[in-house]
């Protein structure tokens, strides 16, 4: 029987220092990942996640109907608002459309409050900041900081792909506004790319950030034996190398997705005591993730040689990144 990995409560009201180790990612409740996101068992998924101590949700207006689907589910579950965290984002409107104006940031947050059916949001990030000029980012962050002072949001942060740019903006925010509460990066804290690991302490010590979160530990579907989603921006050579590695592991009865999940939990979650945002679209995926967490914690798997094999096989593609926005 699965044991909860935390308690469904917010110990220190509005502080994100007590976020659960695994945070439910709402990007999968979107047409990009599902042909019919409204048919996903989101209410059941959230109820079970909270029972297991995974009492935080991460979403965005950019994720299609995700906020509305989550908001509807939250009205029906058996947990009260003070037992869970909601994280969302602002600034990214469409694939190639961003609006970081202060008025738009405020209206985005107000719309999210309405969709999510809540009077406050625990954490709001500016979404995918690398597509926007630094001065515009700072303007948007000033508005988020103001919304924080008004109590509509409790914490503010930035999200995006290029770790170095995230660090530069976090440092500038500390000097010009106030330290950010959170930074979220994706695909940079996984078995193929560990750049985020190198920056974790720098974010905390240099920038005064409270928590650094790691998203997309399967690199947006690339780190698995199934086919990679067509929208993935990695180079064809990197995708092919990963596919070859996944095939070779399969011959040894090892699923790359499982190995990659265990790697991220061990090397990020347990080493740095920082959370992972995890996309799960059904109960099986949720419970598998919790089982994986428990297995890593109890030391059931000794993956050292397999991890070394994967990273050696990646060769020049280890820590390879792809262009994102202006970086």
C-alpha positions in Angstrom: 0.0 0.0 0.0 1.3 3.4 -0.9 2.4 5.6 2.0 1.7 9.4 1.9 4.9 11.3 1.3 3.7 14.4 3.2 0.7 15.8 4.9 -2.1 17.7 3.1 -1.6 20.9 5.0 0.2 24.3 4.7 2.3 24.4 7.8 3.5 27.9 7.6 0.6 29.9 6.0 1.5 31.2 2.5 5.2 30.2 2.8 6.4 28.2 -0.1 9.3 26.7 1.9 7.0 23.9 2.8 5.9 23.0 -0.7 5.6 19.2 -1.1 8.5 17.3 -2.8 6.4 16.5 -5.9 4.1 19.2 -7.3 1.3 18.3 -9.7 1.9 20.0 -13.1 -1.2 21.2 -14.9 0.5 21.5 -18.4 -0.8 18.1 -19.2 -4.4 19.3 -18.8 -4.1 21.0 -22.2 -4.6 20.1 -25.9 -0.8 20.0 -26.4 -0.6 16.8 -24.4 -4.2 15.5 -24.6 -6.7 15.4 -27.4 -9.5 16.0 -24.8 -8.2 17.4 -21.5 -11.7 17.8 -20.2 -12.1 14.0 -20.2 -9.1 13.5 -17.9 -9.9 12.4 -14.3 -8.6 15.7 -12.8 -10.9 15.8 -9.7 -10.0 12.2 -8.8 -6.3 12.9 -9.5 -6.2 16.0 -7.3 -8.1 14.2 -4.5 -5.7 11.3 -4.5 -2.6 13.5 -4.9 -3.6 15.5 -1.8 -4.3 12.3 0.1 -0.7 11.2 -0.7 0.7 14.6 0.5 1.2 16.1 -2.9 -0.8 19.2 -2.0 0.4 21.7 -4.6 -0.7 22.4 -8.2 1.2 24.2 -10.9 -0.7 25.7 -13.9 -0.8 28.7 -16.3 -3.3 30.6 -18.5 -1.1 29.5 -21.4 -2.0 25.8 -20.7 -5.4 26.1 -22.5 -8.2 25.0 -20.3 -5.9 23.9 -17.4 -6.8 26.6 -14.9 -10.5 26.2 -15.5 -10.3 22.4 -15.2 -8.3 22.6 -12.0 -10.7 25.3 -10.6 -13.7 23.2 -11.2 -12.1 20.2 -9.6 -11.0 22.1 -6.5 -14.7 23.1 -5.8 -15.6 19.4 -5.5 -12.7 17.9 -3.5 -12.8 17.2 0.2 -9.9 19.5 1.1 -10.2 23.1 2.2 -8.2 25.9 0.6 -5.8 26.2 3.5 -4.6 22.6 2.9 -3.0 23.1 -0.5 -1.0 25.4 -2.7 -1.9 26.8 -6.1 0.9 28.1 -8.4 0.2 29.8 -11.7 1.8 32.1 -14.2 1.3 35.3 -16.1 2.6 37.0 -19.3 2.5 34.3 -21.9 -0.7 34.5 -23.9 -0.1 32.3 -27.0 2.8 30.5 -28.6 4.3 33.7 -30.1 2.4 36.3 -28.0 3.6 37.7 -24.7 2.1 40.6 -22.7 4.3 41.7 -19.8 2.6 45.1 -19.3 1.7 45.9 -15.7 -2.0 46.2 -16.6 -2.0 42.8 -18.4 -0.2 41.1 -15.5 -2.8 42.4 -13.0 -5.7 41.4 -15.2 -4.1 37.9 -15.8 -3.9 37.4 -12.0 -7.4 38.5 -11.5 -8.7 36.2 -14.2 -6.7 33.3 -12.7 -8.2 34.0 -9.3 -11.7 33.7 -10.9 -10.9 30.6 -12.9 -9.3 28.8 -9.9 -12.1 29.9 -7.6 -9.9 31.4 -4.9 -9.2 34.7 -3.2 -5.5 34.4 -3.3 -2.8 32.4 -5.2 0.2 31.0 -3.4 2.7 31.7 -6.1 2.7 33.5 -9.5 5.6 33.3 -11.9 6.2 35.5 -15.0 6.0 32.8 -17.7 8.9 32.0 -20.0 10.8 35.2 -19.4 13.5 34.5 -22.1 11.1 35.7 -24.8 10.9 39.2 -23.3 13.3 42.1 -22.9 14.8 42.5 -19.4 13.3 45.9 -18.8 9.8 44.6 -19.6 10.4 41.6 -17.2 11.3 44.0 -14.4 8.2 46.1 -15.0 6.1 42.9 -14.8 7.9 41.8 -11.6 7.1 45.2 -10.0 3.4 44.5 -10.6 3.7 41.0 -9.2 5.5 42.4 -6.2 2.7 45.0 -5.7 0.1 42.2 -6.0 2.0 40.4 -3.3 1.9 43.4 -1.0 -1.9 43.6 -1.6 -2.3 39.9 -0.6 -3.7 38.7 -3.9 -0.7 36.6 -4.4 1.6 35.3 -1.6 4.8 34.7 -3.5 6.3 35.8 -6.9 8.8 34.3 -9.2 10.1 33.6 -12.7 10.0 30.6 -15.0 11.8 29.7 -18.2 14.4 27.5 -19.9 17.8 29.2 -20.0 19.2 28.9 -16.5 21.9 31.6 -16.8 19.3 34.1 -18.0 17.0 33.2 -15.1 19.9 33.7 -12.7 20.7 37.1 -14.2 17.1 38.3 -13.8 16.8 36.9 -10.3 20.0 38.9 -9.3 18.6 42.0 -10.9 15.3 41.6 -9.2 17.0 41.3 -5.8 18.9 44.5 -6.5 16.0 46.6 -8.0 12.8 45.3 -6.4 13.2 42.5 -3.8 14.4 38.9 -3.8 12.2 36.5 -5.8 10.5 33.8 -3.8 10.8 31.1 -6.5 12.5 30.2 -9.8 11.2 27.4 -12.0 13.2 25.9 -14.8 12.4 22.9 -17.0 14.5 20.2 -18.8 17.6 21.4 -17.1 17.5 19.1 -14.1 17.3 15.7 -15.7 19.4 12.7 -16.7 20.3 14.4 -20.0 21.0 17.9 -18.6 22.1 18.8 -15.1 22.8 22.6 -15.6 20.2 23.5 -13.0 22.1 21.5 -10.3 25.1 23.8 -10.8 22.9 26.9 -10.2 20.8 25.8 -7.3 23.0 27.3 -4.5 23.8 30.4 -6.6 20.1 31.2 -6.8 19.7 30.9 -3.0 22.9 32.5 -1.9 23.5 35.2 -4.6 19.8 36.1 -5.4 18.0 35.4 -2.1 15.6 33.1 -3.8 13.6 30.9 -1.3 13.1 27.8 -3.6 14.2 26.6 -7.0 11.8 24.2 -8.7 12.7 21.6 -11.3 10.1 21.0 -14.1 9.9 18.4 -16.9 12.3 15.8 -15.6 11.5 13.7 -18.6 12.4 16.6 -20.9 8.9 17.2 -22.3 8.5 13.5 -23.3 12.0 13.0 -24.8 13.3 10.8 -22.0 11.1 7.7 -22.5 10.8 4.7 -24.8 7.6 6.1 -26.4 7.8 8.6 -29.2 8.8 12.2 -28.4 6.1 14.9 -28.9 6.5 16.6 -32.3 6.7 20.1 -30.7 9.9 19.2 -28.9 12.6 21.8 -29.8 15.7 19.5 -29.3 18.0 18.9 -32.2 17.2 15.8 -34.4 20.6 14.3 -33.4 19.8 14.6 -29.7 16.4 13.1 -30.1 17.9 10.2 -32.1 20.6 9.6 -29.5 18.1 9.4 -26.7 15.8 7.1 -28.7 18.8 4.8 -29.3 19.6 4.8 -25.6 16.0 4.1 -24.6 15.9 1.1 -27.0 19.2 -0.3 -25.6 17.8 0.1 -22.0 14.6 -1.7 -23.1 16.7 -4.7 -24.1 17.9 -4.8 -20.4 14.3 -4.5 -19.2 14.8 -0.9 -18.1 12.4 1.9 -19.0 14.2 5.2 -19.6 11.3 7.2 -18.1 11.5 5.2 -14.8 15.3 5.6 -14.6 15.1 9.3 -15.5 12.5 9.9 -12.8 14.5 8.1 -10.1 17.6 10.0 -11.1 15.9 13.4 -10.8 14.3 12.5 -7.4 17.6 11.3 -6.0 19.9 13.9 -7.5 17.6 17.0 -7.2 14.9 16.3 -4.6 16.9 14.5 -2.0 20.2 16.3 -2.5 18.9 19.9 -2.8 15.6 19.5 -0.9 13.8 21.3 -3.7 10.6 20.3 -5.4 9.9 18.7 -8.7 6.9 19.7 -10.9 5.5 16.5 -12.3 2.9 16.1 -15.1 0.6 13.2 -14.4 -2.6 12.7 -16.4 -4.1 9.6 -14.6 -4.0 7.8 -11.3 -1.6 5.1 -12.5 1.0 7.8 -13.4 0.5 9.6 -10.1 0.8 6.4 -8.0 3.8 5.3 -10.0 5.6 8.6 -9.2 4.9 8.2 -5.5 6.1 4.6 -5.6 9.2 5.8 -7.4 9.8 8.4 -4.7 9.4 5.8 -2.0 11.7 3.4 -3.8 14.5 6.0 -4.1 14.1 7.0 -0.5 14.4 3.4 0.7 17.4 2.7 -1.6 15.7 -0.2 -3.5 17.4 0.7 -6.7 21.1 1.1 -7.3 21.1 3.0 -10.6 24.6 4.3 -10.5 26.0 2.2 -13.4 22.8 2.7 -15.5 23.0 6.5 -15.1 26.7 6.5 -16.0 25.9 4.3 -19.0 23.2 6.8 -20.2 25.3 9.9 -19.7 28.3 8.3 -21.3 26.2 7.3 -24.3 24.9 10.8 -24.6 28.5 11.9 -25.2 28.5 15.4 -26.8 24.7 15.6 -26.3 25.0 15.5 -22.5 24.0 19.0 -21.2 23.1 20.0 -24.8 20.5 22.7 -24.8 18.4 24.3 -27.5 17.6 28.0 -28.3 14.7 29.4 -26.5 13.3 32.9 -27.0 16.2 35.4 -27.3 18.8 33.0 -25.8 
